[in-house]
Every structure is written in structure tokens, then in C-alpha cells.
Amino acid sequence: TQIGSLTRVTALDFSSNQLSLALPTELGSLVDLSVSFDLTANELSSTIPTQLGGAVKLASSFQLASNKLSQGLPTQLGQLEKFKGTFAVESNSLCGFVPSEVQALSYSVTAGWTVASGNSFGTPCCQVTSGFNCLPVVGLDTSTTTSLALSTGEYTATVPTQVGLLTEVTALDVGFNSLTGPLPTQLGAMTKLSAQAVFSSNQLSSSVPTELGMLTGVVANFELDDIGLTSTLPTELGILTGVANWFVMEQNDITGSIPSQFGRLTSLTANFRLASNNLCSEVPTEVEALSSGVAASWKVVTGNDIGTPCCETLSSVYTCTPTGAPSPVPSSVPSPSPTASPYPSLAPSPLPTPLPSSLPSSMPSSAPSPLPTAEPTLVPSPVPSAGPSPGPTTPAPSSSLLPSPAPSPMPTSVPTPSPTMIPTAVPSPLPTSAPTPLPSSAPWPMPTTPMPTPSPSTVPSPLPTAAPTVSALAVRQIPNTTTSISAASIGYTGTVPTELGLLTDVTAIDLSENQLSSALPTQIGSLTRVTALDFSSNQLSLALPTELGSLVDLSVSFDLTANELSSTIPTQLGGAVKLASSFQLASNKLSQGLPTQLGQLEKFKGTFAVESNSLCGFVPSEVQALSYSVTAGWTVASGNSFGTPCCQVTSGFNCLPVVGLDTSTTTSLALSTGEYTATVPTQVGLLTEVTALDVGFNSLTGPLPTQLGAMTKLSAQAVFSSNQLSSSVPTELGMLT
């Protein structure tokens, strides 16, 4: 797996060896892979990692032929948009269907496209593996299928994720089969389930998907007993308040305590069974209260460790605290404020306090006391009784501090005051005569004798009464070792400096609610350790840099809400495959469609928000699939124009009417009418039965799509004359033989 550390590799060739087992997912970290990726003729098994779709620079060679790879081609490979060379995955055990996004690569491949030979594409994967019999859900009519009664004992293999597409189903029963693998999270999309959801007596090995809590319409039976469930009981199941007859999850390997939220299942009147698991701790009083209303069967304690603290039954997960032992609280360290930021503040330092009104009769002859290693307080250090002290030391800079504005010089009695203030972090030793003006926070003894009143000509400007104005973000002065930048609501203006890209140790950036403007610099792509990025509520504009796709460790949040960003959403953002909690681009001016590549954010569970832009077209099915697992918020359609071709959204444009045509019966496109504008839709490449194409004498703009190369039945004509296209000549036109 350590091969993922070779992030500068551009070509990788291990062909014709005897490599076996699974391909490591860490191959997805080879973000500079641009020339070739060749593992032909080995003995590799398992599946092709979806993370390989992150090699968006790959252009010449993708070869995994002659191995033992199984299952399907990942949709994510479709984001290899620069690919032109040899794409070879033949002679494996691949199955299912070639995703349209991957098939689209074939339009631009010139050296070789060998995919189908020696594989089983077109056949569901569970039919390929000997001894397996698939649940017959793939290919069913999603609009008319309302019931799945498949409790026949004949089905094996895994539960297909496509079951989540059957959103009109009201009754689902796949119990008493030999189904294996996990329960798919896509089940959460079947929100019209009302009669029953039955998976009893199978061989599933899975944690309980939290998405099952979305099946709030189930009013009869919810049965997941004897199927090999592991992990803990999700609190989300307490939302299934309509279940009346059967709530059964007994005879599994579920651990932990019973959530108190189960006390909301007040409609239950017949069966509540959680027996024969590994449950521990006490039964919550809210849950125990349900027992009086359950008439048929209440099985909770039997076969569990109810009454025993979970820390005793699951010592590897929970730690017992001795009874009566108070939690240690440091006596000298105050408890942090509950509203404190998790990152050190970047707010300007407070203004220095005024000098005392009196000075000492004489200055100490010895050197000042050494500076403390921590940030100095505003209380002067005591004078040493005797003996010289070491010279002052410089405190180590904080790992996340921006420089504070320098304080104004303080009044002094010296006839010729020094024009330069001594910084508070690096004080000079006190001289025995003509002392240099001291800031109020200096960590050595301050004078106490009366200060002579300076003449009006020597009085400096008075101290400001409010915090100084904050302007530009002074990135150049931030130490290179900084690991986090937390500066929300500081009032920064101007552009985001390109030097931000030099802070390569940064893992978290919060510059929200400032007044930063113009474009994000492309150098931001150098911050490959960033896990959280927040520039929301600024005035950023122009296009999002494609270099954001290099933030491969982005796992917590990506938030650019409420800016003025325009252009399109970069396809490269699909490379942030670790992102789990927050993807937010709402309230901008983004246009065109959602990139298919966002569908590879397979770990995403949190808030997905792109509303209030100018997005159009259709939400790709791969992206829509994310909504099945999103629990915090899915706001996509509002304030956009999804469902409308993008060229119809932009004022003054009239689309070529090719989107939505029947690809099997359309044989001619005679559109030389002078009325069409906008770009040539890439979907024209799907019309593979067309023999004559004429779109001349219009006002079409943009490039000629490479997908034209797929229209290999063109025989009569291919006419694009007298338009306003600005494009190189696609090499794929050579395929129109």
C-alpha cells in the first residue's frame, strides 16, 4: 500500500509479473500519473479500485488486461478525460455493464480500446460467479414495480445496490434466502415501503445502515433477524414510529447498548425482539415502557448481557471508570469555553495597556529576568535579588498565528525617543541609561517614579481607542510550520495571496465571513494535507481552480457557500474521495451541470448543498446516488434549473434538438436552419444510427465534441459549415470512415 506515497510518479509499469491479490486503493494517490499505468499479465484478483479515477492526468496507457479481476468497471474511470491512448482490460472476469461515462472514453481513444473480449459484460455479476443466483431486481421498471416478494430460498449473492432505484415499492420480502454481503445503503431511498421490509434468515455480514431510518412509512413489519448484523443499533431506527406488528432484530451479533430513541416506537403492539445479540448495559426506561403495550412477544434480555456495563463485555471499545472516582481536573488550568474554536485564533492581539503613572528612582543594574517560554502575561516579572540573569529568550512562534498589528509607540521622557518599538516577542536588554520605550507587556520590571510631562512637540499620537483596521491577509508572515489557520470574521479584504500555497503543513483553513475577493489562487492545490477548507461568506469570484482536485486528503469539509463564484464546477473535485461531512457551493453563480465525477465521493454522509446557482441539465445518476446516504442535508434543485438543457437556460441561446432523441431510430439530422446557437451537445455522439448530419449555417459556438467520432454510421454527409465554432480539429473525426 505504500506505493501510494509515490505521488510524483508519472509512469508505472509492473506488467508480466506474478503479482496477485487485490490492487491497493492507495493507487488513487498517484495524482501525477500522466503517461502510463500498466499491470497487464499478472494474477491480480478482486475489483478495480474506484480511486483510480483520480488519475485525471493519465493520457497514454491504462492496461489491466490478462488478470483475474472481477465485478464491474468503476464509473469513476470516466473522469480520465485526457485519455487518448490504449485502454485495455480484456481477459479478466469483469461483468455487469460498461458505465456510459467509461464508454465515452472510447470516443477519444486512438491507439486501442479492448474491453469486452474475455469478460462478461452485459451479464449481471452475480450470474457470472458459479453457484450464485441473483435477486431479479436489475432491469425492473422503476415506475411500475410496487412489490418484491422474493422469499423463495433460491437467491444467493449480494443484494444489488440497484434495489434502491425501485422507489415505488411498498412491500419488500427477501427473507429465507442465502444472500451474502452488506445491506446496501441505497435501501434508504425506498421511502414508500409501508407494508413490510423483511430480510430475515440470510447470511448477510453487515453493520446496520443508518439509512434504514429513512423508511418512516413502514407500518407493519420490520424484520432483520438472523442475518449476521454487526456493529451497534443506529439511533436513527427510533424514527420508525409507524411500525406496529414486528420490530425484530434478534439472533445477530449486534453490540453496545439499546438506544433510548427506541422508546419512540409507541405504535408497536405485537412483537419487539432484540434477543440473542451482544447487547449490554441497562434497558432505557423509555424502551422498557413499550413492554406494556406489546402483547405478543417482548424479547430483550434473553441471550444478551443486559444489566452488565458495556465496559465489562466490550473492554476493547469501552473503558470502565471506578465508582466514585472523580474525573481529574487541572487546578490551574481553566476549562475551555464551550464556544471556543478548535483552532488557535488568528484575531489581532489586544492593544497594549497604558504605562504606569510613575517610574522607579533608579534602574536595576542587573540584566532582566529571562523571558518565560510561554506567551508573557501583562504582569511584570519580579526583580531577581542578586546575580546576573541570562539574556532574554525568544518564545517559539505559535503554529497557527498571523502577525498582530504593531502597537503605537508609548510616551517617553528621553529627549530623543527611538523611532522603532521593541517587538513584544523579542525584547532587547534594558540599558542603564536613556532607556528605549517599552511596550506595556514587557516581561521585566517597569519604572515607578513620576514621568516628566513631555512637551507638545514630543507627544506621540495617542493610542487608538478601538482595534486597528485589519486589511490584507499577511500570509508571507505566517510560519511555514503552521498547521491550521482559523480566522473567521476578522475583516480581511483583498485577494487570497498566492503564497498561501507555500504553507504545505496546513491541515485546516477557516477564512469564512471575511471580505476576500477575486479568484482563489491555483497554488491552493499545493495544500495536499488540508482536511477542511472554508472560504464561505466572502466575495470570491471567477472560476474555481481545477487544482482543488489535488486536495486528496480533504475529508471533513469543503465550503465556499455565499461567494460570487462563476463558471463551472471542476470535474477534478471528484478526486476528493475521502470527503465525508460537507460539500457546499450554494449561493454562487456557478453554471452548467453537476460533474458526474462527484459521484465518486462514496464516503459522503453529511451536507451536500449546491442550491441557488445557475446549474442546469440533469443531475447525473451517480451524483443522485449520494443522496441515499446523506443524513444532514441534500439541497440541490432549489434555485437551479435542473431538468432543462443548459443551452435553454442561458438567455439568447437556442439548442440543437438532439438531447432526448431516440438513439435507436434517429437516422438523420437536417438542422441547417440558421436558428441554432450555443454549443454542440456532446450527446450527439449517442446517436450512433445517424447516417446524415447537417448543422451548417447556424451560429453554433464552442468546440466540436470528440464524441462525434462515435457516429460511425455517417455515410451521406457530415456538415458543420458557416458556424462560429472555435476548436481544434478533433482527431476522432478520423473514425468517420
Secondary structure, 3 states (H helix, E strand, C coil): CHHHHCCCCCEEECCCCCCEEECCHHHHHCCCCCCEEECCCCEEECCCCHHHHHCCCCCCEEECCCCCCEECCCHHHHHCCCCCCEEECCCCEEEECCCHHHHHHHHCCCCEEECCCCCEECCCHHHHCCCCCCCCCCCCCCCCCCEEECCCCCCCCECCHHHHHCCCCCEEECCCCCCECCCCHHHHHCCCCCCEEECCCCCCCEECCHHHHHCCCCCCEEECCCCCEECECCHHHHHCCCCCCEEECCCCCCEECCCHHHHHCCCCCCEEECCCCEEEECCCHHHHHHHHCCCCEEECCCCCEECCCHHHHCCCCCCCCCCCCCCCCCCCCCCCCCCCCCCCECCCCCCCCCCCCEECCCCCCCCCCCCCCCCCCCCCCCCCCCCCCCCCCCCCCCCCCCCCCCCCCCCCCCCCCCCCCCCCCCCCCCCCCCCCCCCCCCCCCCCCEECCCCCHHHCCCCCCCCCCCCCECCHHHCCCCCCEEECCCCCCEEECCHHHHHCCCCCEEECCCCEEEECCCHHHHHCCCCCEEECCCCEEEEECCHHHHHCCCCCCEEECCCCEEECCCCHHHHHCCCCCCEEECCCCCCEECCCHHHHHCCCCCCEEECCCCEEEECCCHHHHHHHHCCCCEEECCCCCEECCCHHHHCCCCCCCCCCCCCCCCCCEEECCCCCCCCECCHHHHHCCCCCEEECCCCCCECCCCHHHHHCCCCCCEEECCCCCCCCCCCHHHHHCC
